[in-house]
Amino acid sequence: MGVLSVDDLELVPLPLEALVAGEVLIESQWLSVDPYMRTRMQAVGYDYLNRDGMGKWLPGSPLSAWGLGRVLESKYGGVVPGDWVVGHLPAASHGVLALDSPAGSLAPLVFHGQDAPPLAWLHQRGMTGFTAWLAMCHYGRLRPDDTVLVTAGAGAVGSLAVQWALAGGARVLASAGSVAGREWLLSLGVAGVLDHSRPADFTEQLARLAEEGIDLHLEQLGGATFSAAIDAVRPRGRVVLCGLVSQYNGSDPRRAPHNLRRLAAIGAHLQPFVVPGHEAVFWQPFQQQVAQPPASEFRAPLEVFDGLESWAEALCGLLVSGRRRGPGKRVVRL
């Protein structure tokens, strides 16, 4: 599909439909920006987006994002103006939102009687936090004697996955595409950092830091970094595949690495996953763990863009290595 440009996204006025029973009118105040959004624009593949009700983005489609809004008007019992709502919102200044969801999916979350926005639910207690927990604690089966590699370790999911691994006693290596990101990772206490903006020598970087290989790998980038990590996985190791962000702007975004078969040959386990479909079983256990130490003490910075008009720039820049302003979760403050 080619590189996504701000010219591919347009800010336009759209009419709001009148409220019906079960709906609220919200004023969006914070909106998330996430790499998976690029996959919603792909014509082929990623059918889970349709299966789970999110839908693909076709030319002319209105966009949506995990976000935080304030209720202006309500036709839902028990929800009143001033309440906060967290969930998948229209990428717009205002929107009409149904507060009931199909069985098995996560309904919007409502917070009553508080003035300050519940910002933790944008990141560490929201979908990026849930993704990191599923990757490291559920699918990764983290062990204290593991050597762990997390690519994109200063990003939204990676920054929390790194801290789950550190809290579990593992030796953690992580990559970032900027000096600031790598310095931030070192401040967390990782054993070593890698520069994934230099894919040509990623293999050499990894060999210096993990001479005996890695036990658990969280892959988010794809491309040369994924290939290098596969070569470093130990026999009976585990690989959790959460994203292929470096490939999302390409013509073949789901391309597998050339050496993928090595994992089967050494008895390693590869676990790809997407978050939709996990909410019914795992959302509550995740919330129980993230609300108490050590997770409640994790550092969870927000990388903030201001104004709805900056949303396109924020998304496009997220797909290019080295275009980060800081570590953590990228959000737009309206």
HUJOUR-V824476 format. One record per helix or strand of 2 or more residues. SS is the DSSP state (H for helix, E for strand). FROM is the first residue (numbers start at 0). LEN is the number of residues. If there is no record, write none. Layout:
BEGIN
SS&FROM&LEN + SS&FROM&LEN
END
This chain:
BEGIN
H&5&3 + E&22&10 + H&35&4 + H&47&4 + E&63&11 + E&83&7 + E&93&5 + E&108&3 + H&118&4 + H&126&13 + E&146&4 + H&155&12 + E&170&6 + H&178&10 + E&191&4 + H&198&11 + E&213&6 + H&222&10 + E&232&9 + H&244&3 + H&260&5 + E&268&4 + H&278&12 + H&294&3 + E&301&5 + H&307&11 + E&328&5
END
